[in-house]
């Protein structure tokens, strides 16, 4: 896949940005330009119960810094991971991420 592009903060790409504004849903997931369908499938299954996704986030609201603590399970152990909202997008403005 072509993953060339530029980077921008989510707030630069999305108007009226928020975290869980409508609640997480399995149909929120959209495959981007990277090959991570296996991960997206697992997240989609998890989102069948929205509280499961919300429980993964250490901070539950949008913050201007765009930094979030998320708990992933590695080998069955809860592992906090810091993620940011700095994403790659293609030259035509489409996201190269999920």
C-alpha positions in Angstrom: 0.0 0.0 0.0 1.0 3.6 -0.6 1.6 5.2 2.8 3.4 8.3 1.6 2.0 11.6 2.9 2.3 14.3 5.5 1.6 14.3 9.3 -0.9 16.4 11.1 -2.7 16.5 14.5 -6.2 15.1 14.5 -7.5 18.5 15.5 -6.1 19.9 12.2 -7.9 17.2 10.2 -11.2 17.0 12.0 -13.6 19.8 12.7 -15.2 19.9 16.2 -13.0 17.1 17.4 -13.8 15.1 20.5 -13.2 11.8 22.3 -16.3 9.5 22.6 -18.7 12.2 21.4 -21.1 9.6 20.1 -19.7 6.7 22.0 -17.4 4.1 20.5 -19.0 1.8 18.0 -17.8 -1.1 15.9 -18.8 0.8 12.7 -16.5 3.7 13.6 -13.5 1.7 12.3 -12.3 2.5 8.8 -9.3 0.7 7.3 -6.6 3.2 6.3 -3.6 2.8 4.1 -1.7 0.4 6.4 -2.2 -3.3 6.7 -3.6 -3.8 10.2 -6.9 -5.4 9.5 -6.2 -8.1 12.2 -6.0 -5.4 14.9 -9.0 -3.5 13.6 -11.0 -6.7 13.6 -10.2 -7.3 17.3 -11.0 -3.6 18.1 -14.3 -3.9 16.2 -15.2 -6.9 18.3 -14.3 -5.1 21.5 -16.4 -2.2 20.5 -19.6 -4.3 20.4 -19.7 -3.3 24.0 -18.7 0.4 24.0 -17.8 0.4 27.7 -14.9 -2.0 26.9 -13.3 0.6 24.6 -13.8 3.4 27.1 -12.3 1.3 29.8 -9.0 1.1 27.8 -8.5 4.8 28.0 -6.9 6.3 31.1 -8.1 9.8 30.2 -11.7 9.9 29.0 -11.9 13.3 27.3 -10.2 15.1 24.5 -7.1 17.1 25.5 -5.4 19.9 23.6 -2.0 18.1 23.9 -3.5 15.1 22.0 -1.8 12.6 24.3 -3.7 9.6 25.7 -2.9 6.7 28.0 -4.4 3.5 26.6 -4.3 0.1 28.2 -3.5 -2.8 25.9 -3.1 -6.4 26.9 0.2 -8.0 26.0 0.4 -11.7 26.8 -2.6 -11.3 29.1 -1.0 -8.5 31.1 -2.4 -5.0 31.2 0.2 -2.7 29.6 -0.3 1.1 29.6 0.8 2.7 26.3 1.0 6.4 25.5 -0.4 7.4 22.1 -0.8 10.7 20.5 -3.2 12.2 17.8 -0.5 12.9 15.3 -1.5 11.0 12.1 -0.2 10.5 8.6 -2.6 11.4 5.8 -2.3 11.0 2.0 -1.8 13.8 -0.5 -5.6 13.7 -1.2 -6.4 14.3 2.5 -7.4 10.7 3.3 -6.0 9.1 6.4 -3.2 6.6 6.1 -4.3 5.1 9.4 -7.3 3.3 10.9 
